Amino acid sequence: MKPVRPPIQTDAGPPQAPPTVTPLTESQAEAYVASVCFKIGPPRRVGVELEWIVQDARDAAAPVDPARTDAAVEALGLRPGPPALPGGSLLTREPGGQVELSSPPAESLADCAETVLRDLAVLRGAFAARGLNLAGTGTDPHPRGRRMVVRAPRYAAMAEFFGRGGPWGRVMMCASASVQVCVDAGTDGPGPHGFRDRWRLLHRLGPVLVAAFANSPLLDGRPTGRRSTRQAVWERMEPTHTLAPAPLAGDPRTAWARAALDAELLCVRRPGGRPWTAPSGLTFRDWLRGAGERPPTLDDLRYHLTTLFPPVRPQGHFELRMIDAQPGDGWLVPTALVTALLDDPRAADAALAALEPLGDPDRDLPAPRGSLWTRASTHAVADPALRRAALACFAAADGALPRLDAPPAVRNALAAFADRYTAAGRCPADDQLDALAGRSRRGPGTDTATTQETAPC
């Protein structure tokens, strides 16, 4: 597995390829995508990318001046180049001012947990010293507008591209946060360690992860009618960039290569400070066939792949993008759950059996737009079928973690989460809703916040 997230150049993009580079053909492009997005080898490594909403520690609803976040980052004294924390985690900024920590790939769940906990302590300390809090929530619950505070040509082009389809892109860019678990693709063979089976299992597991860890019921200060508003936003985003390739049966390399080339261009990198906005409706395949202002290069294809956001993104390893940000150190639980179900064959078999009653995802709309995904984001584990599947997956992971030498603290966190939330038909979103109801009962004139919902997402 390569580093879980490329260094800070992800925001600005790698250097523009020289015009003398030989243009790509369609066959070369498809072969390249199939080979680099599914790195083959025994699965063993794990990593996480953790996004956080930055809040004022004294008044969570108050706008945060980006200069305060800048000062907190500068106080870390990170070395020049890729801004790595002491344990090797990279630090980046999202368009709306969110902070993202990306761990280095770890050889075990225990190593991943140890590294990230250490780096998070350093990061939280620097922010707390400046009166800031890193909030683990899938959407910013407060009505603070959606300002683009991190300026980069990529983000300007992204805002224009996703803005063609309504407000959802700006919500995603400026007011959302996630836990992204990253695991090796697997071997080129059958069985639970093979990349084909791991690909299918992750997509079948996706709605259960959405339901169990739903943590974004509020937007602009009000309930939206969804436990995971963040997931509802992704349901409405431009489809060629956000849907899983269908069908899931068959060779995922071929399916992903075709989907990647058929995705519209989000941006075209241009030198000299010119905008990166892409022509509307132009796909990468169109570009390969002669449309566009110049022939595309391999470097353009590499960059195009970084602009695709399906629920499971293959980029050498598999990156899960459907999990809401979790409060505190709650990110440990989905990381442990996914690792156990993917890397332990007995747990993988048990998970598949538990997910079978939920139906065949290939008979529904592609993820994340299928009916099961919508049920997961709306009802979470209050849905009986999703709760049964989630509890079985938690039980399978609980049995697998000792075989994976997971630390007792991680095993205890998973068991405690299952008892507190999943077994009770609850998810972290319910804590946010309960807190809002409590505030409404205490504060005069705010009772409507508990009963009046915004337009359903």
C-alpha positions as a Markdown table, in Angstrom:
| # | Residue | x | y | z |
|---|---|---|---|---|
| 1 | Met | 0.0 | 0.0 | 0.0 |
| 2 | Lys | 1.3 | 3.5 | -0.8 |
| 3 | Pro | 0.9 | 6.3 | 1.7 |
| 4 | Val | -2.8 | 6.5 | 2.5 |
| 5 | Arg | -3.1 | 9.9 | 1.1 |
| 6 | Pro | -0.6 | 11.7 | -1.2 |
| 7 | Pro | 1.1 | 14.7 | 0.3 |
| 8 | Ile | -0.2 | 18.2 | 0.2 |
| 9 | Gln | 0.1 | 18.3 | -3.6 |
| 10 | Thr | -3.3 | 16.6 | -3.7 |
| 11 | Asp | -4.8 | 20.0 | -3.2 |
| 12 | Ala | -2.9 | 21.8 | -5.9 |
| 13 | Gly | -2.1 | 18.9 | -8.1 |
| 14 | Pro | 1.1 | 17.5 | -9.4 |
| 15 | Pro | 3.1 | 19.6 | -11.9 |
| 16 | Gln | 1.6 | 20.0 | -15.3 |
| 17 | Ala | 3.0 | 17.4 | -17.7 |
| 18 | Pro | 5.3 | 18.8 | -20.4 |
| 19 | Pro | 3.6 | 19.2 | -23.8 |
| 20 | Thr | 6.1 | 16.8 | -25.4 |
| 21 | Val | 4.8 | 13.8 | -23.5 |
| 22 | Thr | 3.3 | 11.2 | -25.8 |
| 23 | Pro | -0.5 | 11.3 | -25.7 |
| 24 | Leu | -2.4 | 8.3 | -24.4 |
| 25 | Thr | -4.6 | 5.9 | -26.4 |
| 26 | Glu | -7.8 | 4.4 | -25.0 |
| 27 | Ser | -6.4 | 0.9 | -24.6 |
| 28 | Gln | -3.3 | 2.3 | -22.8 |
| 29 | Ala | -5.5 | 4.3 | -20.5 |
| 30 | Glu | -7.7 | 1.4 | -19.6 |
| 31 | Ala | -4.8 | -0.9 | -19.0 |
| 32 | Tyr | -3.1 | 1.6 | -16.8 |
| 33 | Val | -6.2 | 2.2 | -14.6 |
| 34 | Ala | -6.7 | -1.6 | -14.2 |
| 35 | Ser | -3.1 | -2.2 | -13.2 |
| 36 | Val | -2.4 | 0.7 | -10.8 |
| 37 | Cys | -5.8 | 0.8 | -9.0 |
| 38 | Phe | -5.7 | -2.8 | -7.9 |
| 39 | Lys | -2.2 | -3.6 | -6.5 |
| 40 | Ile | -2.0 | -7.3 | -6.0 |
| 41 | Gly | -0.4 | -8.9 | -2.9 |
| 42 | Pro | -1.3 | -10.5 | 0.5 |
| 43 | Pro | -3.5 | -8.2 | 2.4 |
| 44 | Arg | -1.9 | -7.0 | 5.7 |
| 45 | Arg | -1.8 | -3.2 | 5.9 |
| 46 | Val | -4.4 | -0.7 | 7.1 |
| 47 | Gly | -4.6 | 3.0 | 7.4 |
| 48 | Val | -7.2 | 5.8 | 8.0 |
| 49 | Glu | -8.0 | 9.2 | 6.9 |
| 50 | Leu | -9.8 | 11.3 | 9.5 |
| 51 | Glu | -11.5 | 14.5 | 8.7 |
| 52 | Trp | -12.6 | 17.0 | 11.4 |
| 53 | Ile | -14.8 | 20.0 | 11.5 |
| 54 | Val | -12.9 | 22.8 | 13.3 |
| 55 | Gln | -15.0 | 24.6 | 15.9 |
| 56 | Asp | -14.5 | 27.3 | 18.5 |
| 57 | Ala | -14.1 | 25.5 | 21.8 |
| 58 | Arg | -16.3 | 28.0 | 23.7 |
| 59 | Asp | -19.0 | 28.5 | 21.1 |
| 60 | Ala | -19.3 | 25.6 | 18.6 |
| 61 | Ala | -21.7 | 27.6 | 16.4 |
| 62 | Ala | -19.4 | 30.6 | 16.0 |
| 63 | Pro | -17.5 | 31.0 | 12.7 |
| 64 | Val | -13.9 | 30.1 | 13.0 |
| 65 | Asp | -11.4 | 32.6 | 11.4 |
| 66 | Pro | -9.1 | 30.6 | 9.1 |
| 67 | Ala | -6.2 | 32.5 | 10.5 |
| 68 | Arg | -6.8 | 30.7 | 13.9 |
| 69 | Thr | -6.5 | 27.3 | 12.1 |
| 70 | Asp | -3.4 | 28.5 | 10.3 |
| 71 | Ala | -1.9 | 29.5 | 13.6 |
| 72 | Ala | -2.6 | 26.1 | 15.2 |
| 73 | Val | -1.1 | 24.3 | 12.2 |
| 74 | Glu | 2.0 | 26.5 | 12.3 |
| 75 | Ala | 2.4 | 25.9 | 16.0 |
| 76 | Leu | 2.9 | 22.2 | 15.2 |
| 77 | Gly | 6.3 | 23.1 | 13.7 |
| 78 | Leu | 6.0 | 20.5 | 11.0 |
| 79 | Arg | 9.0 | 19.8 | 8.9 |
| 80 | Pro | 9.2 | 21.3 | 5.4 |
| 81 | Gly | 7.7 | 19.3 | 2.5 |
| 82 | Pro | 4.8 | 16.9 | 3.2 |
| 83 | Pro | 3.5 | 18.2 | 6.6 |
| 84 | Ala | 3.9 | 15.0 | 8.7 |
| 85 | Leu | 3.1 | 14.7 | 12.4 |
| 86 | Pro | 5.6 | 12.9 | 14.7 |
| 87 | Gly | 4.1 | 9.5 | 13.9 |
| 88 | Gly | 4.2 | 10.1 | 10.2 |
| 89 | Ser | 0.6 | 11.1 | 9.6 |
| 90 | Leu | 0.1 | 13.7 | 7.0 |
| 91 | Leu | -2.0 | 16.9 | 7.7 |
| 92 | Thr | -4.0 | 18.6 | 5.0 |
| 93 | Arg | -6.8 | 21.2 | 4.8 |
| 94 | Glu | -10.2 | 20.8 | 3.1 |
| 95 | Pro | -12.0 | 23.5 | 1.2 |
| 96 | Gly | -14.3 | 24.6 | 4.0 |
| 97 | Gly | -11.5 | 24.7 | 6.6 |
| 98 | Gln | -11.8 | 21.1 | 7.8 |
| 99 | Val | -8.6 | 19.4 | 8.9 |
| 100 | Glu | -7.6 | 16.0 | 7.7 |
| 101 | Leu | -5.1 | 13.6 | 9.2 |
| 102 | Ser | -3.9 | 10.7 | 7.0 |
| 103 | Ser | -2.0 | 7.9 | 8.7 |
| 104 | Pro | 0.9 | 6.1 | 7.1 |
| 105 | Pro | 0.1 | 2.5 | 6.1 |
| 106 | Ala | 0.5 | 0.3 | 9.1 |
| 107 | Glu | 1.5 | -3.4 | 9.3 |
| 108 | Ser | -1.3 | -4.1 | 11.7 |
| 109 | Leu | -4.4 | -2.7 | 13.3 |
| 110 | Ala | -2.4 | -2.2 | 16.6 |
| 111 | Asp | 0.3 | -0.2 | 14.8 |
| 112 | Cys | -2.3 | 1.9 | 13.1 |
| 113 | Ala | -4.2 | 2.7 | 16.3 |
| 114 | Glu | -1.0 | 3.5 | 18.2 |
| 115 | Thr | 0.3 | 5.9 | 15.5 |
| 116 | Val | -2.9 | 7.7 | 15.0 |
| 117 | Leu | -3.7 | 8.1 | 18.7 |
| 118 | Arg | -0.3 | 9.6 | 19.2 |
| 119 | Asp | -0.5 | 12.0 | 16.3 |
| 120 | Leu | -4.1 | 13.0 | 17.2 |
| 121 | Ala | -3.0 | 13.9 | 20.7 |
| 122 | Val | -0.4 | 16.3 | 19.2 |
| 123 | Leu | -2.9 | 17.8 | 16.8 |
| 124 | Arg | -5.6 | 18.2 | 19.3 |
| 125 | Gly | -3.2 | 19.9 | 21.8 |
| 126 | Ala | -2.1 | 22.5 | 19.2 |
| 127 | Phe | -5.7 | 23.3 | 18.4 |
| 128 | Ala | -6.9 | 23.4 | 22.0 |
| 129 | Ala | -4.1 | 25.8 | 22.9 |
| 130 | Arg | -5.7 | 28.2 | 20.4 |
| 131 | Gly | -9.3 | 27.7 | 21.7 |
| 132 | Leu | -10.2 | 25.3 | 18.9 |
| 133 | Asn | -11.9 | 21.9 | 19.0 |
| 134 | Leu | -11.8 | 19.1 | 16.3 |
| 135 | Ala | -15.4 | 17.9 | 16.1 |
| 136 | Gly | -16.1 | 14.4 | 14.8 |
| 137 | Thr | -19.4 | 14.8 | 13.0 |
| 138 | Gly | -20.4 | 13.9 | 9.4 |
| 139 | Thr | -21.9 | 17.3 | 8.7 |
| 140 | Asp | -21.4 | 20.6 | 10.4 |
| 141 | Pro | -24.6 | 20.9 | 12.4 |
| 142 | His | -24.4 | 24.7 | 12.7 |
| 143 | Pro | -25.7 | 27.3 | 10.3 |
| 144 | Arg | -22.4 | 29.0 | 9.5 |
| 145 | Gly | -22.6 | 29.3 | 5.7 |
| 146 | Arg | -20.3 | 27.3 | 3.4 |
| 147 | Arg | -17.3 | 29.4 | 2.7 |
| 148 | Met | -14.4 | 28.2 | 0.6 |
| 149 | Val | -11.5 | 29.1 | 2.9 |
| 150 | Val | -8.8 | 27.0 | 1.3 |
| 151 | Arg | -8.1 | 28.4 | -2.2 |
| 152 | Ala | -6.6 | 26.2 | -4.9 |
| 153 | Pro | -7.4 | 25.8 | -8.6 |
| 154 | Arg | -8.6 | 22.3 | -8.0 |
| 155 | Tyr | -11.2 | 23.4 | -5.4 |
| 156 | Ala | -12.4 | 26.2 | -7.6 |
| 157 | Ala | -12.9 | 23.9 | -10.5 |
| 158 | Met | -14.6 | 21.3 | -8.2 |
| 159 | Ala | -17.0 | 23.9 | -6.8 |
| 160 | Glu | -18.0 | 24.9 | -10.4 |
| 161 | Phe | -18.3 | 21.3 | -11.5 |
| 162 | Phe | -20.5 | 20.0 | -8.6 |
| 163 | Gly | -22.3 | 23.3 | -8.4 |
| 164 | Arg | -24.0 | 22.5 | -11.7 |
| 165 | Gly | -26.2 | 19.9 | -9.9 |
| 166 | Gly | -27.3 | 22.1 | -7.0 |
| 167 | Pro | -26.1 | 22.9 | -3.5 |
| 168 | Trp | -24.9 | 19.4 | -2.6 |
| 169 | Gly | -21.3 | 19.8 | -3.8 |
| 170 | Arg | -20.7 | 22.8 | -1.6 |
| 171 | Val | -22.1 | 21.0 | 1.4 |
| 172 | Met | -19.8 | 18.1 | 0.7 |
| 173 | Met | -16.7 | 20.3 | 0.2 |
| 174 | Cys | -17.3 | 22.8 | 3.0 |
| 175 | Ala | -19.5 | 21.2 | 5.7 |
| 176 | Ser | -18.8 | 17.4 | 5.8 |
| 177 | Ala | -16.3 | 15.1 | 7.3 |
| 178 | Ser | -15.6 | 11.4 | 7.2 |
| 179 | Val | -13.7 | 8.4 | 8.5 |
| 180 | Gln | -12.0 | 6.7 | 5.5 |
| 181 | Val | -10.6 | 3.2 | 6.3 |
| 182 | Cys | -8.0 | 2.0 | 3.8 |
| 183 | Val | -7.1 | -1.7 | 3.3 |
| 184 | Asp | -5.0 | -3.6 | 0.8 |
| 185 | Ala | -6.7 | -4.8 | -2.3 |
| 186 | Gly | -5.7 | -8.4 | -1.9 |
| 187 | Thr | -4.4 | -11.3 | -4.0 |
| 188 | Asp | -5.2 | -12.3 | -7.5 |
| 189 | Gly | -7.0 | -15.5 | -6.5 |
| 190 | Pro | -10.3 | -16.8 | -5.1 |
| 191 | Gly | -11.5 | -16.6 | -1.6 |
| 192 | Pro | -11.6 | -13.9 | 1.1 |
| 193 | His | -8.1 | -12.7 | 0.5 |
| 194 | Gly | -8.7 | -12.2 | -3.2 |
| 195 | Phe | -9.3 | -8.7 | -4.4 |
| 196 | Arg | -12.5 | -9.7 | -6.2 |
| 197 | Asp | -14.1 | -11.1 | -3.1 |
| 198 | Arg | -12.9 | -8.2 | -1.0 |
| 199 | Trp | -14.3 | -5.7 | -3.5 |
| 200 | Arg | -17.7 | -7.3 | -3.4 |
| 201 | Leu | -17.7 | -7.7 | 0.4 |
| 202 | Leu | -16.9 | -4.0 | 0.9 |
| 203 | His | -19.8 | -2.9 | -1.3 |
| 204 | Arg | -22.2 | -5.2 | 0.4 |
| 205 | Leu | -21.0 | -4.1 | 3.8 |
| 206 | Gly | -21.3 | -0.4 | 2.8 |
| 207 | Pro | -24.9 | 0.2 | 3.9 |
| 208 | Val | -24.3 | -1.5 | 7.2 |
| 209 | Leu | -21.3 | 0.9 | 7.8 |
| 210 | Val | -23.5 | 3.8 | 6.9 |
| 211 | Ala | -26.2 | 2.7 | 9.3 |
| 212 | Ala | -24.0 | 1.7 | 12.2 |
| 213 | Phe | -21.9 | 4.8 | 12.2 |
| 214 | Ala | -24.4 | 7.4 | 11.0 |
| 215 | Asn | -23.5 | 10.7 | 12.7 |
| 216 | Ser | -24.8 | 13.6 | 10.6 |
| 217 | Pro | -28.5 | 14.2 | 11.4 |
| 218 | Leu | -28.3 | 18.0 | 11.4 |
| 219 | Leu | -27.5 | 20.7 | 8.8 |
| 220 | Asp | -28.0 | 24.4 | 9.3 |
| 221 | Gly | -29.1 | 23.8 | 12.9 |
| 222 | Arg | -32.0 | 21.5 | 12.1 |
| 223 | Pro | -32.7 | 17.8 | 11.6 |
| 224 | Thr | -32.8 | 16.8 | 8.0 |
| 225 | Gly | -34.8 | 13.6 | 8.4 |
| 226 | Arg | -31.7 | 11.5 | 7.8 |
| 227 | Arg | -29.4 | 9.9 | 10.4 |
| 228 | Ser | -26.6 | 10.3 | 7.8 |
| 229 | Thr | -27.1 | 13.6 | 6.0 |
| 230 | Arg | -23.6 | 13.3 | 4.6 |
| 231 | Gln | -24.6 | 10.0 | 2.8 |
| 232 | Ala | -27.8 | 11.7 | 1.5 |
| 233 | Val | -25.6 | 14.4 | 0.0 |
| 234 | Trp | -23.5 | 11.8 | -1.8 |
| 235 | Glu | -26.7 | 10.3 | -3.2 |
| 236 | Arg | -27.3 | 13.6 | -5.1 |
| 237 | Met | -23.9 | 14.3 | -6.4 |
| 238 | Glu | -22.9 | 14.1 | -10.1 |
| 239 | Pro | -23.1 | 10.4 | -10.8 |
| 240 | Thr | -20.1 | 9.6 | -13.0 |
| 241 | His | -17.8 | 10.8 | -10.1 |
| 242 | Thr | -19.7 | 9.2 | -7.2 |
| 243 | Leu | -21.3 | 5.9 | -8.2 |
| 244 | Ala | -19.8 | 2.4 | -7.8 |
| 245 | Pro | -19.1 | 0.7 | -11.2 |
| 246 | Ala | -21.7 | -1.9 | -12.0 |
| 247 | Pro | -22.1 | -4.8 | -11.9 |
| 248 | Leu | -20.1 | -5.8 | -8.9 |
| 249 | Ala | -19.9 | -9.3 | -10.2 |
| 250 | Gly | -17.1 | -10.0 | -12.7 |
| 251 | Asp | -13.7 | -8.3 | -12.9 |
| 252 | Pro | -13.7 | -5.1 | -10.9 |
| 253 | Arg | -10.5 | -3.9 | -12.8 |
| 254 | Thr | -12.3 | -3.8 | -16.1 |
| 255 | Ala | -15.4 | -2.2 | -14.6 |
| 256 | Trp | -13.5 | 0.5 | -12.8 |
| 257 | Ala | -11.3 | 1.2 | -15.8 |
| 258 | Arg | -14.3 | 1.8 | -18.0 |
| 259 | Ala | -16.1 | 3.8 | -15.4 |
| 260 | Ala | -13.0 | 6.0 | -14.8 |
| 261 | Leu | -12.7 | 6.9 | -18.5 |
| 262 | Asp | -16.4 | 7.5 | -18.9 |
| 263 | Ala | -16.5 | 9.9 | -16.0 |
| 264 | Glu | -16.7 | 13.6 | -16.8 |
| 265 | Leu | -13.7 | 15.8 | -16.4 |
| 266 | Leu | -13.8 | 17.7 | -13.2 |
| 267 | Cys | -10.9 | 19.9 | -14.1 |
| 268 | Val | -8.1 | 20.4 | -16.7 |
| 269 | Arg | -4.9 | 21.6 | -15.2 |
| 270 | Arg | -3.5 | 24.7 | -16.9 |
| 271 | Pro | -0.3 | 26.7 | -16.2 |
| 272 | Gly | 0.0 | 30.4 | -15.6 |
| 273 | Gly | -2.7 | 30.8 | -13.1 |
| 274 | Arg | -5.5 | 30.1 | -15.6 |
| 275 | Pro | -8.7 | 28.5 | -14.3 |
| 276 | Trp | -8.8 | 24.7 | -14.3 |
| 277 | Thr | -12.6 | 24.6 | -15.2 |
| 278 | Ala | -13.4 | 21.7 | -17.5 |
| 279 | Pro | -15.9 | 21.9 | -20.4 |
| 280 | Ser | -19.3 | 20.7 | -19.3 |
| 281 | Gly | -20.1 | 17.1 | -20.4 |
| 282 | Leu | -16.6 | 16.2 | -21.5 |
| 283 | Thr | -15.5 | 12.7 | -20.4 |
| 284 | Phe | -12.0 | 11.5 | -20.2 |
| 285 | Arg | -12.8 | 9.1 | -23.0 |
| 286 | Asp | -14.0 | 12.0 | -25.1 |
| 287 | Trp | -10.7 | 13.7 | -24.4 |
| 288 | Leu | -8.8 | 10.6 | -25.5 |
| 289 | Arg | -10.8 | 10.6 | -28.7 |
| 290 | Gly | -9.7 | 14.1 | -29.7 |
| 291 | Ala | -12.0 | 16.5 | -27.9 |
| 292 | Gly | -10.6 | 19.1 | -25.6 |
| 293 | Glu | -7.9 | 21.7 | -26.0 |
| 294 | Arg | -5.0 | 19.4 | -26.1 |
| 295 | Pro | -4.3 | 15.6 | -26.1 |
| 296 | Pro | -4.3 | 14.1 | -22.6 |
| 297 | Thr | -1.2 | 12.5 | -21.0 |
| 298 | Leu | -0.6 | 9.8 | -18.5 |
| 299 | Asp | -0.2 | 12.5 | -15.9 |
| 300 | Asp | -3.6 | 13.9 | -16.7 |
| 301 | Leu | -5.1 | 10.4 | -16.2 |
| 302 | Arg | -3.4 | 10.0 | -12.9 |
| 303 | Tyr | -4.8 | 13.3 | -11.8 |
| 304 | His | -8.3 | 12.5 | -13.1 |
| 305 | Leu | -8.3 | 9.4 | -10.9 |
| 306 | Thr | -7.9 | 11.6 | -7.8 |
| 307 | Thr | -11.1 | 13.4 | -8.7 |
| 308 | Leu | -13.4 | 10.3 | -8.5 |
| 309 | Phe | -15.2 | 9.6 | -5.3 |
| 310 | Pro | -17.1 | 6.3 | -5.3 |
| 311 | Pro | -18.1 | 4.6 | -2.0 |
| 312 | Val | -15.1 | 2.3 | -2.4 |
| 313 | Arg | -12.2 | 3.9 | -4.3 |
| 314 | Pro | -9.5 | 1.7 | -5.7 |
| 315 | Gln | -6.2 | 3.5 | -5.7 |
| 316 | Gly | -3.8 | 0.6 | -5.3 |
| 317 | His | -5.6 | -0.2 | -2.0 |
| 318 | Phe | -9.3 | 0.2 | -1.3 |
| 319 | Glu | -10.5 | 3.4 | 0.4 |
| 320 | Leu | -13.9 | 3.3 | 2.1 |
| 321 | Arg | -15.6 | 6.6 | 1.8 |
| 322 | Met | -19.1 | 6.0 | 3.2 |
| 323 | Ile | -18.4 | 6.3 | 7.0 |
| 324 | Asp | -19.4 | 9.6 | 8.8 |
| 325 | Ala | -16.8 | 11.2 | 11.0 |
| 326 | Gln | -17.1 | 9.9 | 14.6 |
| 327 | Pro | -16.8 | 11.8 | 17.9 |
| 328 | Gly | -13.7 | 11.5 | 20.0 |
| 329 | Asp | -11.7 | 8.4 | 19.2 |
| 330 | Gly | -14.8 | 6.6 | 17.8 |
| 331 | Trp | -12.9 | 6.2 | 14.5 |
| 332 | Leu | -11.2 | 3.2 | 16.1 |
| 333 | Val | -14.4 | 1.2 | 15.9 |
| 334 | Pro | -15.1 | 1.3 | 12.1 |
| 335 | Thr | -11.4 | 0.8 | 11.5 |
| 336 | Ala | -11.3 | -2.3 | 13.7 |
| 337 | Leu | -14.6 | -3.6 | 12.2 |
| 338 | Val | -13.5 | -3.3 | 8.6 |
| 339 | Thr | -10.0 | -4.7 | 9.3 |
| 340 | Ala | -11.4 | -7.7 | 11.1 |
| 341 | Leu | -14.0 | -8.5 | 8.5 |
| 342 | Leu | -11.6 | -8.1 | 5.6 |
| 343 | Asp | -8.5 | -9.8 | 6.9 |
| 344 | Asp | -9.9 | -12.7 | 8.9 |
| 345 | Pro | -11.4 | -15.4 | 6.6 |
| 346 | Arg | -13.8 | -16.7 | 9.2 |
| 347 | Ala | -15.1 | -13.3 | 9.9 |
| 348 | Ala | -15.4 | -12.5 | 6.2 |
| 349 | Asp | -17.5 | -15.7 | 5.7 |
| 350 | Ala | -19.7 | -14.8 | 8.6 |
| 351 | Ala | -20.2 | -11.2 | 7.3 |
| 352 | Leu | -21.2 | -12.4 | 3.9 |
| 353 | Ala | -23.8 | -14.7 | 5.5 |
| 354 | Ala | -25.1 | -11.9 | 7.6 |
| 355 | Leu | -25.4 | -9.6 | 4.6 |
| 356 | Glu | -27.1 | -12.1 | 2.3 |
| 357 | Pro | -30.6 | -11.3 | 3.6 |
| 358 | Leu | -30.2 | -7.7 | 2.7 |
| 359 | Gly | -30.4 | -8.6 | -1.0 |
| 360 | Asp | -28.3 | -8.5 | -4.1 |
| 361 | Pro | -26.8 | -5.0 | -4.7 |
| 362 | Asp | -26.5 | -5.7 | -8.4 |
| 363 | Arg | -30.3 | -5.8 | -8.6 |
| 364 | Asp | -30.6 | -2.2 | -7.3 |
| 365 | Leu | -29.2 | 1.1 | -8.4 |
| 366 | Pro | -25.5 | 1.4 | -8.1 |
| 367 | Ala | -24.1 | 2.4 | -4.7 |
| 368 | Pro | -24.7 | 4.8 | -3.0 |
| 369 | Arg | -28.1 | 5.4 | -4.7 |
| 370 | Gly | -29.8 | 2.0 | -4.1 |
| 371 | Ser | -32.8 | 1.7 | -1.8 |
| 372 | Leu | -30.8 | -0.1 | 0.9 |
| 373 | Trp | -28.3 | 2.8 | 1.1 |
| 374 | Thr | -31.2 | 5.2 | 1.5 |
| 375 | Arg | -32.7 | 3.1 | 4.3 |
| 376 | Ala | -29.3 | 3.1 | 6.0 |
| 377 | Ser | -28.9 | 6.8 | 5.8 |
| 378 | Thr | -32.5 | 7.5 | 6.9 |
| 379 | His | -33.2 | 4.9 | 9.6 |
| 380 | Ala | -29.7 | 3.6 | 10.4 |
| 381 | Val | -29.8 | 0.6 | 12.7 |
| 382 | Ala | -33.4 | 1.3 | 13.7 |
| 383 | Asp | -34.1 | -0.6 | 10.6 |
| 384 | Pro | -34.5 | -4.2 | 11.8 |
| 385 | Ala | -32.8 | -5.9 | 8.9 |
| 386 | Leu | -29.8 | -3.6 | 9.0 |
| 387 | Arg | -29.6 | -4.0 | 12.8 |
| 388 | Arg | -29.5 | -7.8 | 12.5 |
| 389 | Ala | -26.8 | -7.6 | 9.8 |
| 390 | Ala | -24.8 | -5.1 | 11.8 |
| 391 | Leu | -24.9 | -7.1 | 15.0 |
| 392 | Ala | -23.7 | -10.2 | 13.2 |
| 393 | Cys | -20.9 | -8.3 | 11.6 |
| 394 | Phe | -19.9 | -6.8 | 15.0 |
| 395 | Ala | -20.0 | -10.4 | 16.5 |
| 396 | Ala | -17.8 | -11.7 | 13.7 |
| 397 | Ala | -15.3 | -8.9 | 14.2 |
| 398 | Asp | -15.3 | -9.4 | 17.9 |
| 399 | Gly | -14.3 | -13.0 | 17.4 |
| 400 | Ala | -11.6 | -12.1 | 14.8 |
| 401 | Leu | -9.8 | -9.3 | 16.7 |
| 402 | Pro | -8.0 | -11.6 | 19.1 |
| 403 | Arg | -6.8 | -13.7 | 16.1 |
| 404 | Leu | -5.4 | -10.4 | 14.6 |
| 405 | Asp | -3.7 | -9.5 | 17.9 |
| 406 | Ala | -5.7 | -6.4 | 18.3 |
| 407 | Pro | -5.0 | -4.5 | 21.5 |
| 408 | Pro | -7.6 | -5.0 | 24.3 |
| 409 | Ala | -8.5 | -1.3 | 24.2 |
| 410 | Val | -9.6 | -1.6 | 20.5 |
| 411 | Arg | -11.5 | -4.8 | 21.3 |
| 412 | Asn | -13.2 | -3.2 | 24.2 |
| 413 | Ala | -14.1 | -0.1 | 22.1 |
| 414 | Leu | -15.8 | -2.3 | 19.5 |
| 415 | Ala | -17.7 | -4.2 | 22.0 |
| 416 | Ala | -18.8 | -1.1 | 23.9 |
| 417 | Phe | -20.0 | 0.6 | 20.7 |
| 418 | Ala | -22.1 | -2.5 | 19.8 |
| 419 | Asp | -23.7 | -2.6 | 23.2 |
| 420 | Arg | -24.4 | 1.1 | 23.5 |
| 421 | Tyr | -25.6 | 1.7 | 20.0 |
| 422 | Thr | -26.2 | -1.2 | 17.6 |
| 423 | Ala | -27.9 | -3.6 | 20.0 |
| 424 | Ala | -30.1 | -0.7 | 21.1 |
| 425 | Gly | -31.1 | 0.3 | 17.6 |
| 426 | Arg | -29.1 | 3.5 | 18.0 |
| 427 | Cys | -26.2 | 5.3 | 16.2 |
| 428 | Pro | -24.1 | 8.3 | 17.1 |
| 429 | Ala | -26.6 | 10.5 | 15.2 |
| 430 | Asp | -29.1 | 9.8 | 17.9 |
| 431 | Asp | -26.9 | 11.5 | 20.5 |
| 432 | Gln | -26.9 | 14.6 | 18.4 |
| 433 | Leu | -30.6 | 14.6 | 18.1 |
| 434 | Asp | -31.0 | 14.0 | 21.9 |
| 435 | Ala | -28.7 | 16.9 | 22.6 |
| 436 | Leu | -30.7 | 19.1 | 20.3 |
| 437 | Ala | -33.9 | 18.1 | 21.9 |
| 438 | Gly | -32.4 | 18.9 | 25.3 |
| 439 | Arg | -31.3 | 22.3 | 24.2 |
| 440 | Ser | -34.8 | 23.0 | 22.8 |
| 441 | Arg | -36.4 | 22.1 | 26.1 |
| 442 | Arg | -34.1 | 24.4 | 28.0 |
| 443 | Gly | -34.1 | 27.3 | 25.6 |
| 444 | Pro | -37.3 | 29.4 | 25.1 |
| 445 | Gly | -38.3 | 30.0 | 21.6 |
| 446 | Thr | -36.3 | 27.1 | 20.1 |
| 447 | Asp | -38.8 | 24.2 | 20.4 |
| 448 | Thr | -39.5 | 24.1 | 16.7 |
| 449 | Ala | -35.9 | 22.8 | 16.1 |
| 450 | Thr | -36.9 | 19.4 | 17.4 |
| 451 | Thr | -40.0 | 19.0 | 15.3 |
| 452 | Gln | -39.6 | 21.1 | 12.2 |
| 453 | Glu | -37.2 | 19.4 | 9.7 |
| 454 | Thr | -35.4 | 21.0 | 6.8 |
| 455 | Ala | -36.3 | 19.8 | 3.3 |
| 456 | Pro | -35.4 | 16.1 | 3.4 |
| 457 | Cys | -32.0 | 15.3 | 1.9 |
